[in-house]
Amino acid sequence: MLIKILIVFLIIAVIAAVIIIEKHRRESVEKMYRAAGNILKNEFLDYSLHNPMLKKNNLKEPNVRKPMVYLKAIGSKPAKEYVFDPETVIKIGRNKDINSVVLNEAIVSIEHCRIFLSESSVYLFDCGSSNGTQIRRGFNSNIITAGQQILLESGDVIKVGSTEFKVKIFFYDMVWM
């Protein structure tokens, strides 16, 4: 009888854990899409506030479906999460005036690396940093240095200095707005 009670209790505990984990995952995805939506809303607002008939206006009409980059710093407390539009270059480095993500470490260069979009693909580019930029994909690990670039994929881990970022590349569609 005691064994049956323990088994029922264990099953209930497992179900509760699965529900909590799934709820947390769903909230994280919703937060990521909400941030991407805000970026696109701002792009459309900027575009609509400028008269497209003026020659001075160099804004192009925003895409209704575009790739976005989500970076999550692994092991940081509190969690550092970023959502970016890779059409506007994402700069990672030590200088807060020129970088989108600032890492205050001596081994991180002033402008260490960039993430950017080229022909519908997202790339990581090392800006000539002293220590290079490490990228881990599954069990493989590469270090790119001075002027090298590599295609980024969802699931990659980028290491800049002692900070590791998990990368997720996703498409945001204006239909979500």
C-alpha positions as CSV (number, residue, x, y, z in Angstrom):
1,M,0.0,0.0,0.0
2,L,2.8,2.4,0.9
3,I,4.5,1.7,-2.5
4,K,1.3,2.5,-4.4
5,I,1.1,5.8,-2.6
6,L,4.7,6.6,-3.3
7,I,4.2,5.8,-7.0
8,V,1.1,8.0,-7.2
9,F,3.0,10.8,-5.5
10,L,6.0,10.4,-7.9
11,I,3.7,10.5,-10.9
12,I,2.0,13.7,-9.7
13,A,5.4,15.3,-9.0
14,V,6.6,14.5,-12.5
15,I,3.5,15.8,-14.1
16,A,3.7,19.0,-12.1
17,A,7.4,19.5,-13.1
18,V,6.6,19.0,-16.8
19,I,3.8,21.5,-16.5
20,I,6.0,24.1,-14.8
21,I,8.9,23.6,-17.3
22,E,6.5,23.9,-20.3
23,K,4.9,27.1,-18.9
24,H,8.3,28.7,-18.4
25,R,9.4,27.7,-22.0
26,R,6.1,29.2,-23.4
27,E,6.6,32.4,-21.4
28,S,10.2,32.8,-22.7
29,V,9.1,32.3,-26.3
30,E,6.2,34.8,-25.9
31,K,8.6,37.4,-24.4
32,M,11.0,36.9,-27.3
33,Y,8.3,37.4,-29.9
34,R,6.9,40.4,-28.0
35,A,10.4,42.1,-28.1
36,A,10.7,41.3,-31.8
37,G,7.2,42.8,-32.4
38,N,8.2,46.0,-30.6
39,I,11.3,46.3,-32.8
40,L,9.2,45.9,-36.0
41,K,6.5,48.3,-34.7
42,N,9.2,51.0,-34.2
43,E,10.6,50.4,-37.7
44,F,7.1,50.8,-39.2
45,L,6.5,53.9,-37.1
46,D,9.8,55.5,-38.1
47,Y,9.0,54.7,-41.8
48,S,5.4,56.1,-41.6
49,L,6.5,59.3,-39.9
50,H,8.8,60.1,-42.8
51,N,7.3,61.2,-46.1
52,P,8.5,58.6,-48.6
53,M,8.1,61.3,-51.4
54,L,11.0,63.4,-49.9
55,K,14.4,62.7,-51.5
56,K,16.1,63.1,-48.1
57,N,14.3,60.1,-46.7
58,N,16.6,57.1,-47.0
59,L,14.4,54.8,-44.9
60,K,13.3,51.7,-46.8
61,E,10.0,50.0,-46.1
62,P,10.3,47.4,-43.4
63,N,9.8,43.7,-44.3
64,V,6.7,42.1,-43.0
65,R,8.6,38.9,-42.3
66,K,12.2,39.1,-41.1
67,P,14.8,37.1,-39.3
68,M,15.6,38.1,-35.7
69,V,18.4,37.1,-33.3
70,Y,17.8,36.2,-29.7
71,L,20.9,36.0,-27.4
72,K,20.8,34.7,-23.9
73,A,23.8,34.9,-21.6
74,I,24.3,31.5,-20.2
75,G,24.7,31.4,-16.4
76,S,24.3,35.1,-15.8
77,K,22.3,36.2,-12.7
78,P,20.0,38.0,-13.4
79,A,19.4,36.5,-16.8
80,K,20.6,38.7,-19.7
81,E,18.5,38.3,-22.8
82,Y,18.5,40.3,-26.0
83,V,16.4,40.4,-29.1
84,F,17.9,42.1,-32.2
85,D,17.1,42.8,-35.8
86,P,20.3,41.7,-37.6
87,E,19.7,44.1,-40.4
88,T,21.0,46.7,-38.0
89,V,24.4,45.3,-37.0
90,I,24.7,43.9,-33.5
91,K,28.0,44.9,-32.0
92,I,29.4,43.2,-28.9
93,G,32.3,44.7,-27.0
94,R,33.6,46.7,-24.1
95,N,32.8,50.2,-25.2
96,K,29.2,51.2,-24.2
97,D,29.0,54.1,-26.7
98,I,29.3,51.9,-29.8
99,N,28.1,48.4,-28.8
100,S,24.7,46.9,-28.5
101,V,25.9,44.4,-25.9
102,V,28.5,45.7,-23.5
103,L,30.8,43.3,-21.7
104,N,33.0,45.0,-19.1
105,E,36.0,42.6,-19.2
106,A,39.7,43.4,-19.9
107,I,39.9,40.4,-22.3
108,V,37.0,41.8,-24.4
109,S,38.0,44.2,-27.1
110,I,36.5,47.7,-27.5
111,E,34.5,46.3,-30.5
112,H,35.0,42.6,-30.2
113,C,32.6,41.1,-32.8
114,R,29.5,41.8,-34.8
115,I,26.4,39.8,-35.8
116,F,24.8,40.9,-39.1
117,L,22.4,39.8,-41.8
118,S,23.7,39.1,-45.4
119,E,21.5,37.6,-48.1
120,S,18.9,36.3,-45.6
121,S,21.6,34.5,-43.5
122,V,23.0,35.6,-40.1
123,Y,26.8,35.8,-39.6
124,L,29.2,36.3,-36.8
125,F,32.2,38.5,-37.6
126,D,35.3,39.0,-35.4
127,C,36.4,42.7,-35.5
128,G,40.1,41.9,-35.0
129,S,39.9,41.2,-31.3
130,S,43.0,40.2,-29.5
131,N,41.6,36.9,-28.2
132,G,39.2,35.9,-31.0
133,T,35.6,34.9,-30.7
134,Q,34.7,31.3,-29.9
135,I,31.7,29.6,-31.5
136,R,30.5,26.2,-30.3
137,R,28.1,24.2,-32.4
138,G,27.2,20.9,-30.8
139,F,30.5,19.2,-29.9
140,N,32.5,21.3,-32.4
141,S,34.2,24.5,-31.3
142,N,35.9,27.1,-33.5
143,I,37.7,30.3,-32.8
144,I,37.4,33.0,-35.4
145,T,39.9,35.9,-35.4
146,A,40.7,39.2,-37.2
147,G,38.2,39.7,-40.0
148,Q,36.9,36.1,-40.2
149,Q,33.2,35.4,-40.2
150,I,31.1,32.3,-39.8
151,L,27.4,31.5,-40.5
152,L,25.4,31.4,-37.3
153,E,22.7,28.8,-36.7
154,S,20.1,28.4,-33.9
155,G,21.6,26.6,-31.0
156,D,25.2,27.9,-31.5
157,V,27.0,29.3,-28.4
158,I,29.1,32.4,-28.8
159,K,31.9,33.0,-26.3
160,V,33.2,36.5,-25.9
161,G,35.6,36.9,-23.0
162,S,34.1,34.8,-20.3
163,T,30.5,35.3,-21.3
164,E,28.7,32.7,-23.4
165,F,25.6,33.5,-25.4
166,K,23.1,30.9,-26.6
167,V,21.9,31.9,-30.1
168,K,18.4,31.5,-31.4
169,I,17.5,32.7,-34.9
170,F,13.8,33.0,-35.6
171,F,11.5,34.7,-38.1
172,Y,9.0,37.2,-36.9
173,D,6.0,37.7,-39.1
174,M,3.9,40.9,-38.9
175,V,0.8,38.6,-38.7
176,W,1.8,38.1,-35.1
177,M,1.3,41.8,-34.3
